[in-house]
Amino acid sequence: MRESDVPDDLAETLVTEEQITAKIAELAAAIDADYAGKDLLLVAVLKGAFVYMSDLVRALSGQVTVDFMAVSSYGAGTRSSGVVKINKDLDTDITGRHVLIVEDIIDSGLTLSWLLENLRSRGVASIEVAALLRKPDAAKVQVPVKYLGFDIPNAFVVGYGLDYAEKYRNLRSIAVLAPHVYA
């Protein structure tokens, strides 16, 4: 879906499809260099990170395995509640593995901070974060992000896997959702 398909729903474009593609190639090169010869497991945080994970995996040249977790702290709202619930846990034993969490967006940092501690407690060899988006002005806790796509303003965004009420995930760019849509 392109922005022209829902022009009244979007306030502004923050990141274009072309910018996303270029950034993923850059991040994949850094990940390939850092994990050369290591057994890397990518863990996507569902549902929002599935598009980013798909493109990132295809941009990597080294062998990797993937798994998925679903955690929630939003419900149907536009702000994180800070209370984390695991909706789907990993299928893979991560003991002794090099884990790279693939996250679509970091808002408050509370969910990701909780997730990092949860996965560290499972005996990983290492754990890092590859986030496509981060909202520095929304941070309540600082979370270390080794591979970062873009810092964006503290606005409610959709597209490229990010949704509002399960819609807009297939938008190819990342755009600010117009307030009248969720008001």
N, C-alpha and C positions, 0 to 999 in steps of 0.2 A: 504494500500500500504506500502510496506517495502522499505527501502533504496536500497536494491538490485535490485528493479524494475527501479530505475533511478540513477544509480551510477555516471554517468557522469555529472549529474545536481547538485550534492551536493559536497561541499568542505570539510565539516566535521560535525560530529554529536556533538551537544552541550548537549542535554538532551535525555536520552533513554526512551523508553516506560515504563520500570520498574521504573525508577526514577520518572517519572510523576505520576504513579499510587501510589507510596509510599507517595509522597508529597501531593497529593490530600487527601489521608486518614488522614494525619497529619493536614492539613488545615481544613478539615471537623470536626475533633474532637475539634479543637479550636473554630470554628464557633458554633458548637452545644453547647459548654460550655458557650460561651459569649451570645448567644441568647436564652438560655433555658427559656421557658415560654413567649417569646416575639413573636409578629406577624411579621415575617421576610419576606420581599419581595426581591427576587434576581432579579436583572436587568442585563441581558446579553447584551453586546455591540456586535451587529452583524457586519459582518458575522463571524469574526475570533473567537469569544468567544463561539460559539455554542457547540463545542466539549468539551471544558473545563466545560462549564455550565452543560452539560448533565452528565458528570462523577461526578462533584461536587454535584449536586442535589441527585444523587443516593447514594453518600457516606454519606450524611447527615441523621441523625436519627430523627431529629425534623421535624415538619410540616412546610413547606414553600410554598410560592406561587412564581410564576415566571412571568416575563414579558420581553419584548425585545425592544431595541432601535437600530436603525441603524443611525450612524453618519459617516461622511467621512471627511477626510482631506488629503487623499493620491491620489485619482484618480487612474490612472494606473501606477503611479511612485513607487519609492522605498523609498521616503522620505516624511514626513508629510509637507503639505503646510502651516499648522497652521491656515488655514481658515476652520471653522467647519460648516458643513451643516447637519441638521437633515433630514434624508431620511425616517425614520419611528419613530414616537413618541410612547410613552407608551400608552397602552390601559387602564391602571389602574390608579385610583386616588391615589396619594402617600401622600396626606395630612395626617400627624400624623403617618405615617408608618416608620418602621425601614427598611431602604433600604441598600442593599449590592450590589454595582456595581461589576459585574463579568467581568473582562477585560482580554483579551488574552495577550496583551503586552503593556508596557509603553515605548515609545521612548522619544520624546521631553517633554512629559507631558502636552503639550499645549491643546490637544483635551480633555484629561481627566480632566484637571483643569477647562476648560470651562464647561464640562458636570457636574462636581461636583457643580459648582456655579448655573447652570441652575436647577438642581434637588433640591438643597437647597432652592432656591427661591419658590419652590412649597409647602413649609411648612412641610417638613419631620420631624419626631421625631428624627431620627439620620441617618447618611449616612457614610458608610465606603467603602473601596475598597478591593477586593480580586483579585489580579493580578497574573497570572501564571508566566509572565516574565517581567523583567525590565532591561533597558539598562542605567545604571547610567552614563556612559560616553556621552550619547546622550541628557541628561536632559537639557532643557532650563528653566524649572520651576520645583520646588520641589513639588511633590504631595504626600500627606500622604497615605501610603499603609499599612493597618492593617494586611492583610493576603497576604504574598508574597511567591510565589513558588521559583523562581530562578532569580538571577542576571546573566545577560549574557553580552558578549562583544557587542560593537556597530557594528554589522554585520547584513546583511539582511538575516533573517531566515524564514523558511517555515516549515510546518508540524503541526499536531495536531490542525487543524483549521486555521492556518496561511497560507496565499497564496501569490503567485505572479501571477498576471493576472488570478485569479480564479483557478489556478492549485496548486497542492501539499497539499491541505487541508487534504486529507486522509492519508498522511504520518503519521505513528504511533509515530515517534520520532520528535524531533526538530533539524533541521540541517541548516547550513549555505548554502545558495544558491550560487552556483558557479557563479562568475561574468560574464562568457561568456553567461549565460542564459539570463541575462537582459541587456547586453551591447548593 
